[in-house]
């Protein structure tokens, strides 16, 4: 379960380890590994909580853009400047970049992966909240809907959970 692609599945795996293998030394090794190396901020925080260690935003929650570093490659488009703004520790600049990408580069193939990545991995709750709101227009797509459902049920920030639920509600209300 810890090797799965779903953050929810990895959290379930950690929960099972904590419940059933608390005295197994391999369990602690797995918890430390997920705390230190998982691509999902939520999984890292959950592992940290299980280990009863403080989760440090500065140390344990970097933006983690290395998995989508390809978006920084110039595509000779006007939107390149907005994608470049994602590579900063400043949450307000990342929020601005997401908004501008959504407005000016909605058809750019880099936009959707960035929005999904920021919803799951950004250390700032405000950036994750904005990503959820911006994904509302695309919530009919199954990967987007699943990411919003994960955020609605698992994000540690109430505002992010509400934004994700609202985006889902908007998408499902159009179906009726």
VMD Tcl script that builds the backbone (N, CA, C; Angstrom):
set m [mol new atoms 528]
animate dup $m
set s [atomselect $m all]
$s set {name element resname resid chain x y z} {
  {N N UNK 1 A 0.814 -1.195 0.000}
  {CA C UNK 1 A 0.000 0.000 0.000}
  {C C UNK 1 A 0.859 1.261 0.000}
  {N N UNK 2 A 2.017 1.197 0.638}
  {CA C UNK 2 A 2.886 2.369 0.715}
  {C C UNK 2 A 3.501 2.725 -0.632}
  {N N UNK 3 A 3.506 1.801 -1.554}
  {CA C UNK 3 A 4.070 2.060 -2.876}
  {C C UNK 3 A 3.008 2.485 -3.880}
  {N N UNK 4 A 1.761 2.599 -3.459}
  {CA C UNK 4 A 0.681 2.967 -4.364}
  {C C UNK 4 A 0.773 4.405 -4.827}
  {N N UNK 5 A 0.011 4.717 -5.869}
  {CA C UNK 5 A 0.028 6.070 -6.414}
  {C C UNK 5 A -0.936 6.998 -5.698}
  {N N UNK 6 A -1.845 6.454 -4.929}
  {CA C UNK 6 A -2.839 7.267 -4.234}
  {C C UNK 6 A -2.348 7.650 -2.840}
  {N N UNK 7 A -2.415 8.948 -2.539}
  {CA C UNK 7 A -2.037 9.409 -1.201}
  {C C UNK 7 A -2.955 8.782 -0.154}
  {N N UNK 8 A -4.229 8.644 -0.488}
  {CA C UNK 8 A -5.181 8.039 0.453}
  {C C UNK 8 A -4.792 6.592 0.751}
  {N N UNK 9 A -4.366 5.861 -0.258}
  {CA C UNK 9 A -3.941 4.481 -0.057}
  {C C UNK 9 A -2.701 4.380 0.815}
  {N N UNK 10 A -1.761 5.303 0.611}
  {CA C UNK 10 A -0.551 5.296 1.436}
  {C C UNK 10 A -0.874 5.662 2.877}
  {N N UNK 11 A -1.823 6.575 3.080}
  {CA C UNK 11 A -2.249 6.927 4.445}
  {C C UNK 11 A -2.902 5.715 5.098}
  {N N UNK 12 A -3.733 4.986 4.353}
  {CA C UNK 12 A -4.343 3.771 4.897}
  {C C UNK 12 A -3.269 2.755 5.278}
  {N N UNK 13 A -2.237 2.626 4.440}
  {CA C UNK 13 A -1.135 1.725 4.753}
  {C C UNK 13 A -0.425 2.121 6.042}
  {N N UNK 14 A -0.185 3.413 6.220}
  {CA C UNK 14 A 0.446 3.889 7.457}
  {C C UNK 14 A -0.447 3.622 8.668}
  {N N UNK 15 A -1.749 3.825 8.489}
  {CA C UNK 15 A -2.696 3.581 9.580}
  {C C UNK 15 A -2.657 2.108 9.992}
  {N N UNK 16 A -2.616 1.219 9.002}
  {CA C UNK 16 A -2.565 -0.213 9.305}
  {C C UNK 16 A -1.265 -0.580 10.010}
  {N N UNK 17 A -0.172 -0.001 9.586}
  {CA C UNK 17 A 1.114 -0.260 10.239}
  {C C UNK 17 A 1.049 0.186 11.694}
  {N N UNK 18 A 0.493 1.374 11.932}
  {CA C UNK 18 A 0.417 1.899 13.299}
  {C C UNK 18 A -0.478 1.030 14.175}
  {N N UNK 19 A -1.548 0.498 13.602}
  {CA C UNK 19 A -2.478 -0.320 14.388}
  {C C UNK 19 A -1.990 -1.744 14.610}
  {N N UNK 20 A -1.440 -2.364 13.580}
  {CA C UNK 20 A -1.160 -3.795 13.645}
  {C C UNK 20 A 0.311 -4.152 13.824}
  {N N UNK 21 A 1.195 -3.218 13.551}
  {CA C UNK 21 A 2.617 -3.540 13.613}
  {C C UNK 21 A 3.385 -2.509 14.428}
  {N N UNK 22 A 2.751 -2.009 15.471}
  {CA C UNK 22 A 3.377 -0.952 16.268}
  {C C UNK 22 A 4.684 -1.411 16.904}
  {N N UNK 23 A 4.794 -2.702 17.233}
  {CA C UNK 23 A 6.012 -3.186 17.885}
  {C C UNK 23 A 7.020 -3.774 16.894}
  {N N UNK 24 A 6.699 -3.779 15.619}
  {CA C UNK 24 A 7.604 -4.281 14.594}
  {C C UNK 24 A 8.547 -3.151 14.173}
  {N N UNK 25 A 9.866 -3.353 14.278}
  {CA C UNK 25 A 10.805 -2.284 13.920}
  {C C UNK 25 A 10.691 -1.847 12.460}
  {N N UNK 26 A 10.236 -2.748 11.595}
  {CA C UNK 26 A 10.055 -2.371 10.190}
  {C C UNK 26 A 8.963 -1.318 10.043}
  {N N UNK 27 A 7.990 -1.328 10.950}
  {CA C UNK 27 A 6.918 -0.335 10.913}
  {C C UNK 27 A 7.453 1.070 11.134}
  {N N UNK 28 A 8.321 1.217 12.137}
  {CA C UNK 28 A 8.916 2.533 12.395}
  {C C UNK 28 A 9.775 2.993 11.224}
  {N N UNK 29 A 10.495 2.074 10.617}
  {CA C UNK 29 A 11.317 2.414 9.453}
  {C C UNK 29 A 10.415 2.920 8.325}
  {N N UNK 30 A 9.284 2.241 8.111}
  {CA C UNK 30 A 8.347 2.663 7.062}
  {C C UNK 30 A 7.770 4.042 7.370}
  {N N UNK 31 A 7.442 4.294 8.643}
  {CA C UNK 31 A 6.909 5.602 9.033}
  {C C UNK 31 A 7.939 6.699 8.788}
  {N N UNK 32 A 9.171 6.466 9.183}
  {CA C UNK 32 A 10.223 7.456 8.945}
  {C C UNK 32 A 10.446 7.673 7.445}
  {N N UNK 33 A 10.409 6.592 6.683}
  {CA C UNK 33 A 10.603 6.714 5.237}
  {C C UNK 33 A 9.510 7.576 4.618}
  {N N UNK 34 A 8.261 7.319 4.966}
  {CA C UNK 34 A 7.159 8.120 4.410}
  {C C UNK 34 A 7.213 9.558 4.913}
  {N N UNK 35 A 7.608 9.771 6.161}
  {CA C UNK 35 A 7.723 11.142 6.680}
  {C C UNK 35 A 8.784 11.924 5.916}
  {N N UNK 36 A 9.863 11.269 5.581}
  {CA C UNK 36 A 10.992 11.968 4.964}
  {C C UNK 36 A 10.964 11.997 3.435}
  {N N UNK 37 A 10.253 11.055 2.790}
  {CA C UNK 37 A 10.379 10.938 1.337}
  {C C UNK 37 A 9.085 10.891 0.546}
  {N N UNK 38 A 7.943 10.856 1.187}
  {CA C UNK 38 A 6.714 10.749 0.409}
  {C C UNK 38 A 6.478 12.027 -0.384}
  {N N UNK 39 A 6.008 11.919 -1.634}
  {CA C UNK 39 A 5.749 13.130 -2.422}
  {C C UNK 39 A 4.545 13.930 -1.929}
  {N N UNK 40 A 3.661 13.302 -1.171}
  {CA C UNK 40 A 2.471 13.992 -0.685}
  {C C UNK 40 A 2.713 14.609 0.688}
  {N N UNK 41 A 2.443 15.880 0.790}
  {CA C UNK 41 A 2.581 16.580 2.062}
  {C C UNK 41 A 1.672 15.967 3.118}
  {N N UNK 42 A 0.458 15.573 2.711}
  {CA C UNK 42 A -0.484 14.984 3.671}
  {C C UNK 42 A 0.050 13.675 4.241}
  {N N UNK 43 A 0.658 12.868 3.403}
  {CA C UNK 43 A 1.213 11.604 3.862}
  {C C UNK 43 A 2.393 11.869 4.795}
  {N N UNK 44 A 3.258 12.826 4.424}
  {CA C UNK 44 A 4.395 13.160 5.291}
  {C C UNK 44 A 3.915 13.644 6.652}
  {N N UNK 45 A 2.875 14.480 6.672}
  {CA C UNK 45 A 2.347 14.990 7.934}
  {C C UNK 45 A 1.716 13.869 8.748}
  {N N UNK 46 A 0.975 12.972 8.104}
  {CA C UNK 46 A 0.337 11.867 8.805}
  {C C UNK 46 A 1.401 10.964 9.435}
  {N N UNK 47 A 2.458 10.646 8.682}
  {CA C UNK 47 A 3.543 9.829 9.233}
  {C C UNK 47 A 4.208 10.537 10.397}
  {N N UNK 48 A 4.387 11.833 10.278}
  {CA C UNK 48 A 4.977 12.617 11.363}
  {C C UNK 48 A 4.098 12.564 12.609}
  {N N UNK 49 A 2.792 12.673 12.414}
  {CA C UNK 49 A 1.860 12.592 13.548}
  {C C UNK 49 A 1.920 11.219 14.215}
  {N N UNK 50 A 1.995 10.161 13.408}
  {CA C UNK 50 A 2.075 8.812 13.970}
  {C C UNK 50 A 3.364 8.608 14.760}
  {N N UNK 51 A 4.413 9.261 14.332}
  {CA C UNK 51 A 5.695 9.171 15.037}
  {C C UNK 51 A 5.758 10.115 16.232}
  {N N UNK 52 A 4.687 10.905 16.408}
  {CA C UNK 52 A 4.617 11.894 17.488}
  {C C UNK 52 A 5.756 12.894 17.392}
  {N N UNK 53 A 6.065 13.295 16.159}
  {CA C UNK 53 A 7.075 14.326 15.962}
  {C C UNK 53 A 6.409 15.533 15.332}
  {N N UNK 54 A 6.918 16.698 15.652}
  {CA C UNK 54 A 6.345 17.931 15.127}
  {C C UNK 54 A 6.609 18.034 13.624}
  {N N UNK 55 A 5.590 18.414 12.889}
  {CA C UNK 55 A 5.727 18.610 11.442}
  {C C UNK 55 A 6.144 20.047 11.211}
  {N N UNK 56 A 7.333 20.241 10.662}
  {CA C UNK 56 A 7.893 21.568 10.438}
  {C C UNK 56 A 7.674 21.971 8.983}
  {N N UNK 57 A 6.841 22.998 8.761}
  {CA C UNK 57 A 6.532 23.453 7.399}
  {C C UNK 57 A 7.804 23.751 6.599}
  {N N UNK 58 A 8.775 24.379 7.234}
  {CA C UNK 58 A 9.981 24.779 6.513}
  {C C UNK 58 A 10.855 23.580 6.153}
  {N N UNK 59 A 10.909 22.583 7.036}
  {CA C UNK 59 A 11.758 21.426 6.787}
  {C C UNK 59 A 11.007 20.316 6.056}
  {N N UNK 60 A 9.767 20.049 6.460}
  {CA C UNK 60 A 9.030 18.899 5.949}
  {C C UNK 60 A 8.031 19.230 4.854}
  {N N UNK 61 A 7.841 20.496 4.536}
  {CA C UNK 61 A 6.817 20.834 3.566}
  {C C UNK 61 A 7.254 21.743 2.441}
  {N N UNK 62 A 8.396 21.471 1.776}
  {CA C UNK 62 A 8.772 22.326 0.656}
  {C C UNK 62 A 7.787 22.175 -0.494}
  {N N UNK 63 A 7.748 23.130 -1.408}
  {CA C UNK 63 A 6.795 23.030 -2.503}
  {C C UNK 63 A 6.857 21.722 -3.277}
  {N N UNK 64 A 8.005 21.069 -3.345}
  {CA C UNK 64 A 8.070 19.757 -3.962}
  {C C UNK 64 A 7.787 19.754 -5.449}
  {N N UNK 65 A 8.263 20.739 -6.148}
  {CA C UNK 65 A 8.001 20.825 -7.581}
  {C C UNK 65 A 8.902 19.926 -8.410}
  {N N UNK 66 A 9.805 19.196 -7.747}
  {CA C UNK 66 A 10.724 18.356 -8.496}
  {C C UNK 66 A 9.998 17.302 -9.327}
  {N N UNK 67 A 8.822 16.860 -8.895}
  {CA C UNK 67 A 8.088 15.852 -9.651}
  {C C UNK 67 A 7.476 16.418 -10.932}
  {N N UNK 68 A 7.268 17.718 -10.975}
  {CA C UNK 68 A 6.716 18.322 -12.188}
  {C C UNK 68 A 7.663 19.390 -12.720}
  {N N UNK 69 A 8.946 19.156 -12.570}
  {CA C UNK 69 A 9.948 20.134 -12.997}
  {C C UNK 69 A 9.863 20.437 -14.489}
  {N N UNK 70 A 9.299 19.536 -15.250}
  {CA C UNK 70 A 9.176 19.753 -16.695}
  {C C UNK 70 A 8.365 20.999 -17.021}
  {N N UNK 71 A 7.515 21.461 -16.102}
  {CA C UNK 71 A 6.709 22.650 -16.402}
  {C C UNK 71 A 7.560 23.915 -16.459}
  {N N UNK 72 A 8.761 23.851 -15.912}
  {CA C UNK 72 A 9.629 25.023 -15.930}
  {C C UNK 72 A 10.360 25.182 -17.253}
  {N N UNK 73 A 10.343 24.134 -18.063}
  {CA C UNK 73 A 11.004 24.222 -19.351}
  {C C UNK 73 A 10.244 25.207 -20.229}
  {N N UNK 74 A 10.920 26.232 -20.734}
  {CA C UNK 74 A 10.229 27.208 -21.585}
  {C C UNK 74 A 9.578 26.537 -22.784}
  {N N UNK 75 A 8.352 26.918 -23.024}
  {CA C UNK 75 A 7.603 26.370 -24.158}
  {C C UNK 75 A 7.400 27.440 -25.217}
  {N N UNK 76 A 8.153 28.519 -25.100}
  {CA C UNK 76 A 8.040 29.650 -26.020}
  {C C UNK 76 A 6.612 30.166 -26.101}
  {N N UNK 77 A 6.002 30.267 -24.941}
  {CA C UNK 77 A 4.646 30.789 -24.849}
  {C C UNK 77 A 4.646 31.931 -23.842}
  {N N UNK 78 A 3.668 32.800 -23.966}
  {CA C UNK 78 A 3.571 33.939 -23.050}
  {C C UNK 78 A 3.404 33.495 -21.606}
  {N N UNK 79 A 2.820 32.327 -21.391}
  {CA C UNK 79 A 2.551 31.845 -20.033}
  {C C UNK 79 A 3.792 31.322 -19.321}
  {N N UNK 80 A 4.912 31.211 -20.000}
  {CA C UNK 80 A 6.130 30.689 -19.371}
  {C C UNK 80 A 6.475 31.432 -18.084}
  {N N UNK 81 A 6.239 32.730 -18.065}
  {CA C UNK 81 A 6.583 33.521 -16.878}
  {C C UNK 81 A 5.758 33.095 -15.670}
  {N N UNK 82 A 4.508 32.648 -15.891}
  {CA C UNK 82 A 3.672 32.226 -14.759}
  {C C UNK 82 A 4.118 30.880 -14.220}
  {N N UNK 83 A 4.529 30.002 -15.106}
  {CA C UNK 83 A 5.037 28.710 -14.651}
  {C C UNK 83 A 6.342 28.892 -13.876}
  {N N UNK 84 A 7.166 29.830 -14.310}
  {CA C UNK 84 A 8.428 30.091 -13.612}
  {C C UNK 84 A 8.193 30.626 -12.202}
  {N N UNK 85 A 7.074 31.328 -11.980}
  {CA C UNK 85 A 6.781 31.880 -10.654}
  {C C UNK 85 A 6.466 30.799 -9.616}
  {N N UNK 86 A 6.206 29.591 -10.062}
  {CA C UNK 86 A 5.905 28.514 -9.119}
  {C C UNK 86 A 7.125 28.104 -8.307}
  {N N UNK 87 A 8.291 28.368 -8.832}
  {CA C UNK 87 A 9.529 27.944 -8.183}
  {C C UNK 87 A 9.990 28.969 -7.150}
  {N N UNK 88 A 9.129 29.222 -6.175}
  {CA C UNK 88 A 9.447 30.176 -5.120}
  {C C UNK 88 A 8.892 29.678 -3.804}
  {N N UNK 89 A 9.478 30.123 -2.715}
  {CA C UNK 89 A 8.960 29.786 -1.388}
  {C C UNK 89 A 7.803 30.699 -0.996}
  {N N UNK 90 A 7.589 31.765 -1.755}
  {CA C UNK 90 A 6.551 32.753 -1.443}
  {C C UNK 90 A 5.182 32.239 -1.895}
  {N N UNK 91 A 4.309 31.946 -0.935}
  {CA C UNK 91 A 2.992 31.382 -1.241}
  {C C UNK 91 A 2.133 32.347 -2.050}
  {N N UNK 92 A 2.221 33.632 -1.768}
  {CA C UNK 92 A 1.412 34.613 -2.502}
  {C C UNK 92 A 1.799 34.629 -3.982}
  {N N UNK 93 A 3.070 34.481 -4.267}
  {CA C UNK 93 A 3.512 34.437 -5.673}
  {C C UNK 93 A 3.021 33.172 -6.358}
  {N N UNK 94 A 3.011 32.053 -5.617}
  {CA C UNK 94 A 2.497 30.810 -6.197}
  {C C UNK 94 A 0.993 30.920 -6.456}
  {N N UNK 95 A 0.265 31.565 -5.537}
  {CA C UNK 95 A -1.172 31.779 -5.745}
  {C C UNK 95 A -1.407 32.617 -6.998}
  {N N UNK 96 A -0.651 33.697 -7.119}
  {CA C UNK 96 A -0.771 34.573 -8.282}
  {C C UNK 96 A -0.473 33.802 -9.569}
  {N N UNK 97 A 0.553 32.972 -9.527}
  {CA C UNK 97 A 0.919 32.190 -10.704}
  {C C UNK 97 A -0.215 31.245 -11.106}
  {N N UNK 98 A -0.823 30.577 -10.135}
  {CA C UNK 98 A -1.932 29.661 -10.451}
  {C C UNK 98 A -3.096 30.404 -11.095}
  {N N UNK 99 A -3.450 31.547 -10.523}
  {CA C UNK 99 A -4.564 32.326 -11.078}
  {C C UNK 99 A -4.274 32.771 -12.506}
  {N N UNK 100 A -3.081 33.266 -12.739}
  {CA C UNK 100 A -2.735 33.751 -14.066}
  {C C UNK 100 A -2.628 32.604 -15.070}
  {N N UNK 101 A -2.100 31.456 -14.639}
  {CA C UNK 101 A -2.040 30.305 -15.531}
  {C C UNK 101 A -3.448 29.879 -15.919}
  {N N UNK 102 A -4.341 29.867 -14.950}
  {CA C UNK 102 A -5.717 29.459 -15.225}
  {C C UNK 102 A -6.413 30.438 -16.170}
  {N N UNK 103 A -6.105 31.722 -16.027}
  {CA C UNK 103 A -6.719 32.736 -16.896}
  {C C UNK 103 A -6.097 32.766 -18.286}
  {N N UNK 104 A -4.769 32.804 -18.322}
  {CA C UNK 104 A -4.070 33.049 -19.582}
  {C C UNK 104 A -3.549 31.803 -20.275}
  {N N UNK 105 A -3.521 30.679 -19.567}
  {CA C UNK 105 A -2.941 29.475 -20.167}
  {C C UNK 105 A -3.789 28.240 -19.876}
  {N N UNK 106 A -5.086 28.397 -19.859}
  {CA C UNK 106 A -5.974 27.271 -19.550}
  {C C UNK 106 A -5.789 26.108 -20.518}
  {N N UNK 107 A -5.431 26.402 -21.770}
  {CA C UNK 107 A -5.252 25.345 -22.763}
  {C C UNK 107 A -3.822 24.816 -22.842}
  {N N UNK 108 A -2.925 25.379 -22.055}
  {CA C UNK 108 A -1.540 24.913 -22.018}
  {C C UNK 108 A -1.516 23.522 -21.364}
  {N N UNK 109 A -0.825 22.557 -21.951}
  {CA C UNK 109 A -0.809 21.204 -21.383}
  {C C UNK 109 A -0.145 21.124 -20.005}
  {N N UNK 110 A 0.547 22.168 -19.596}
  {CA C UNK 110 A 1.196 22.172 -18.287}
  {C C UNK 110 A 0.243 22.603 -17.169}
  {N N UNK 111 A -0.849 23.282 -17.485}
  {CA C UNK 111 A -1.701 23.900 -16.471}
  {C C UNK 111 A -2.394 22.879 -15.572}
  {N N UNK 112 A -3.076 21.908 -16.143}
  {CA C UNK 112 A -3.805 20.937 -15.323}
  {C C UNK 112 A -2.881 20.145 -14.401}
  {N N UNK 113 A -1.753 19.603 -14.885}
  {CA C UNK 113 A -0.865 18.888 -13.962}
  {C C UNK 113 A -0.362 19.775 -12.813}
  {N N UNK 114 A -0.119 21.040 -13.099}
  {CA C UNK 114 A 0.346 21.951 -12.050}
  {C C UNK 114 A -0.753 22.172 -11.014}
  {N N UNK 115 A -1.981 22.396 -11.467}
  {CA C UNK 115 A -3.085 22.603 -10.529}
  {C C UNK 115 A -3.289 21.371 -9.646}
  {N N UNK 116 A -3.251 20.194 -10.241}
  {CA C UNK 116 A -3.405 18.959 -9.464}
  {C C UNK 116 A -2.258 18.777 -8.480}
  {N N UNK 117 A -1.051 19.061 -8.934}
  {CA C UNK 117 A 0.119 18.934 -8.068}
  {C C UNK 117 A 0.047 19.894 -6.887}
  {N N UNK 118 A -0.321 21.133 -7.143}
  {CA C UNK 118 A -0.396 22.118 -6.066}
  {C C UNK 118 A -1.532 21.797 -5.092}
  {N N UNK 119 A -2.625 21.213 -5.573}
  {CA C UNK 119 A -3.709 20.807 -4.681}
  {C C UNK 119 A -3.224 19.748 -3.702}
  {N N UNK 120 A -2.413 18.823 -4.173}
  {CA C UNK 120 A -1.958 17.739 -3.302}
  {C C UNK 120 A -0.705 18.081 -2.514}
  {N N UNK 121 A 0.221 18.832 -3.100}
  {CA C UNK 121 A 1.549 18.940 -2.489}
  {C C UNK 121 A 1.961 20.297 -1.959}
  {N N UNK 122 A 1.249 21.352 -2.246}
  {CA C UNK 122 A 1.747 22.659 -1.820}
  {C C UNK 122 A 1.691 22.772 -0.296}
  {N N UNK 123 A 2.732 23.319 0.316}
  {CA C UNK 123 A 2.730 23.452 1.775}
  {C C UNK 123 A 1.772 24.531 2.284}
  {N N UNK 124 A 1.373 25.448 1.435}
  {CA C UNK 124 A 0.491 26.533 1.861}
  {C C UNK 124 A -0.976 26.143 1.683}
  {N N UNK 125 A -1.761 26.200 2.761}
  {CA C UNK 125 A -3.192 25.899 2.631}
  {C C UNK 125 A -3.899 26.842 1.665}
  {N N UNK 126 A -3.456 28.098 1.596}
  {CA C UNK 126 A -4.107 29.045 0.687}
  {C C UNK 126 A -3.873 28.682 -0.772}
  {N N UNK 127 A -2.687 28.196 -1.090}
  {CA C UNK 127 A -2.398 27.780 -2.460}
  {C C UNK 127 A -3.220 26.537 -2.791}
  {N N UNK 128 A -3.305 25.591 -1.846}
  {CA C UNK 128 A -4.117 24.386 -2.083}
  {C C UNK 128 A -5.589 24.756 -2.247}
  {N N UNK 129 A -6.070 25.713 -1.462}
  {CA C UNK 129 A -7.455 26.171 -1.572}
  {C C UNK 129 A -7.718 26.793 -2.944}
  {N N UNK 130 A -6.806 27.637 -3.397}
  {CA C UNK 130 A -6.949 28.246 -4.725}
  {C C UNK 130 A -6.934 27.183 -5.822}
  {N N UNK 131 A -6.048 26.202 -5.689}
  {CA C UNK 131 A -5.986 25.137 -6.690}
  {C C UNK 131 A -7.310 24.378 -6.747}
  {N N UNK 132 A -7.904 24.097 -5.592}
  {CA C UNK 132 A -9.205 23.409 -5.565}
  {C C UNK 132 A -10.268 24.244 -6.261}
  {N N UNK 133 A -10.289 25.520 -5.974}
  {CA C UNK 133 A -11.282 26.403 -6.600}
  {C C UNK 133 A -11.088 26.478 -8.113}
  {N N UNK 134 A -9.839 26.568 -8.547}
  {CA C UNK 134 A -9.559 26.671 -9.976}
  {C C UNK 134 A -9.860 25.369 -10.721}
  {N N UNK 135 A -9.828 24.254 -10.010}
  {CA C UNK 135 A -10.116 22.970 -10.638}
  {C C UNK 135 A -11.612 22.705 -10.790}
  {N N UNK 136 A -12.441 23.544 -10.211}
  {CA C UNK 136 A -13.891 23.335 -10.265}
  {C C UNK 136 A -14.399 23.216 -11.702}
  {N N UNK 137 A -13.869 24.017 -12.603}
  {CA C UNK 137 A -14.320 23.993 -13.989}
  {C C UNK 137 A -13.966 22.683 -14.696}
  {N N UNK 138 A -13.006 21.942 -14.151}
  {CA C UNK 138 A -12.553 20.699 -14.780}
  {C C UNK 138 A -12.941 19.471 -13.961}
  {N N UNK 139 A -13.804 19.648 -12.972}
  {CA C UNK 139 A -14.117 18.577 -12.032}
  {C C UNK 139 A -14.900 17.424 -12.642}
  {N N UNK 140 A -15.338 17.550 -13.870}
  {CA C UNK 140 A -16.034 16.435 -14.519}
  {C C UNK 140 A -15.041 15.371 -14.999}
  {N N UNK 141 A -13.775 15.745 -15.149}
  {CA C UNK 141 A -12.743 14.780 -15.529}
  {C C UNK 141 A -12.430 13.904 -14.317}
  {N N UNK 142 A -12.347 12.603 -14.513}
  {CA C UNK 142 A -12.190 11.665 -13.400}
  {C C UNK 142 A -10.941 11.920 -12.549}
  {N N UNK 143 A -9.754 12.159 -13.140}
  {CA C UNK 143 A -8.585 12.414 -12.276}
  {C C UNK 143 A -8.751 13.678 -11.430}
  {N N UNK 144 A -9.388 14.689 -11.992}
  {CA C UNK 144 A -9.611 15.935 -11.252}
  {C C UNK 144 A -10.610 15.688 -10.133}
  {N N UNK 145 A -11.689 14.997 -10.449}
  {CA C UNK 145 A -12.705 14.693 -9.448}
  {C C UNK 145 A -12.111 13.875 -8.304}
  {N N UNK 146 A -11.268 12.895 -8.632}
  {CA C UNK 146 A -10.642 12.082 -7.584}
  {C C UNK 146 A -9.706 12.919 -6.716}
  {N N UNK 147 A -8.938 13.810 -7.316}
  {CA C UNK 147 A -8.042 14.675 -6.546}
  {C C UNK 147 A -8.846 15.589 -5.623}
  {N N UNK 148 A -9.960 16.103 -6.118}
  {CA C UNK 148 A -10.815 16.953 -5.282}
  {C C UNK 148 A -11.436 16.148 -4.148}
  {N N UNK 149 A -11.843 14.917 -4.430}
  {CA C UNK 149 A -12.399 14.063 -3.364}
  {C C UNK 149 A -11.351 13.775 -2.300}
  {N N UNK 150 A -10.126 13.488 -2.732}
  {CA C UNK 150 A -9.045 13.256 -1.767}
  {C C UNK 150 A -8.826 14.481 -0.887}
  {N N UNK 151 A -8.784 15.647 -1.512}
  {CA C UNK 151 A -8.584 16.882 -0.740}
  {C C UNK 151 A -9.769 17.146 0.186}
  {N N UNK 152 A -10.985 16.879 -0.298}
  {CA C UNK 152 A -12.184 17.139 0.502}
  {C C UNK 152 A -12.240 16.255 1.743}
  {N N UNK 153 A -11.651 15.082 1.661}
  {CA C UNK 153 A -11.726 14.177 2.801}
  {C C UNK 153 A -10.455 14.126 3.638}
  {N N UNK 154 A -9.311 14.535 3.072}
  {CA C UNK 154 A -8.052 14.300 3.772}
  {C C UNK 154 A -7.213 15.526 4.077}
  {N N UNK 155 A -7.459 16.640 3.427}
  {CA C UNK 155 A -6.591 17.790 3.677}
  {C C UNK 155 A -6.740 18.230 5.122}
  {N N UNK 156 A -5.639 18.619 5.740}
  {CA C UNK 156 A -5.687 19.011 7.153}
  {C C UNK 156 A -6.290 20.398 7.370}
  {N N UNK 157 A -6.426 21.182 6.309}
  {CA C UNK 157 A -6.964 22.529 6.437}
  {C C UNK 157 A -8.456 22.546 6.075}
  {N N UNK 158 A -9.263 23.084 6.960}
  {CA C UNK 158 A -10.712 23.136 6.763}
  {C C UNK 158 A -11.093 23.897 5.500}
  {N N UNK 159 A -10.450 25.030 5.243}
  {CA C UNK 159 A -10.786 25.836 4.068}
  {C C UNK 159 A -10.505 25.085 2.767}
  {N N UNK 160 A -9.433 24.313 2.746}
  {CA C UNK 160 A -9.112 23.522 1.562}
  {C C UNK 160 A -10.180 22.447 1.367}
  {N N UNK 161 A -10.567 21.784 2.454}
  {CA C UNK 161 A -11.613 20.759 2.350}
  {C C UNK 161 A -12.911 21.366 1.828}
  {N N UNK 162 A -13.279 22.546 2.335}
  {CA C UNK 162 A -14.507 23.199 1.876}
  {C C UNK 162 A -14.412 23.610 0.410}
  {N N UNK 163 A -13.275 24.142 0.002}
  {CA C UNK 163 A -13.107 24.546 -1.406}
  {C C UNK 163 A -13.226 23.331 -2.326}
  {N N UNK 164 A -12.645 22.213 -1.921}
  {CA C UNK 164 A -12.722 20.992 -2.724}
  {C C UNK 164 A -14.165 20.483 -2.784}
  {N N UNK 165 A -14.849 20.502 -1.649}
  {CA C UNK 165 A -16.253 20.057 -1.631}
  {C C UNK 165 A -17.122 20.955 -2.510}
  {N N UNK 166 A -16.864 22.240 -2.456}
  {CA C UNK 166 A -17.641 23.173 -3.267}
  {C C UNK 166 A -17.399 22.927 -4.759}
  {N N UNK 167 A -16.146 22.678 -5.127}
  {CA C UNK 167 A -15.822 22.389 -6.534}
  {C C UNK 167 A -16.539 21.118 -6.993}
  {N N UNK 168 A -16.578 20.110 -6.144}
  {CA C UNK 168 A -17.282 18.868 -6.468}
  {C C UNK 168 A -18.772 19.144 -6.611}
  {N N UNK 169 A -19.290 19.924 -5.691}
  {CA C UNK 169 A -20.725 20.251 -5.724}
  {C C UNK 169 A -21.094 20.985 -7.007}
  {N N UNK 170 A -20.272 21.945 -7.426}
  {CA C UNK 170 A -20.515 22.657 -8.673}
  {C C UNK 170 A -20.543 21.698 -9.868}
  {N N UNK 171 A -19.610 20.788 -9.886}
  {CA C UNK 171 A -19.527 19.837 -10.998}
  {C C UNK 171 A -20.719 18.884 -11.008}
  {N N UNK 172 A -21.106 18.416 -9.849}
  {CA C UNK 172 A -22.216 17.456 -9.798}
  {C C UNK 172 A -23.566 18.139 -9.960}
  {N N UNK 173 A -23.671 19.410 -9.615}
  {CA C UNK 173 A -24.960 20.100 -9.790}
  {C C UNK 173 A -25.256 20.330 -11.264}
  {N N UNK 174 A -24.232 20.375 -12.108}
  {CA C UNK 174 A -24.430 20.539 -13.548}
  {C C UNK 174 A -24.969 19.261 -14.175}
  {N N UNK 175 A -24.763 18.120 -13.488}
  {CA C UNK 175 A -25.242 16.848 -14.005}
  {C C UNK 175 A -26.752 16.680 -13.831}
  {N N UNK 176 A -27.329 17.388 -12.857}
  {CA C UNK 176 A -28.750 17.202 -12.570}
  {C C UNK 176 A -29.620 18.169 -13.326}
}
mol reanalyze $m
mol bondsrecalc $m
mol representation Tube
mol addrep $m
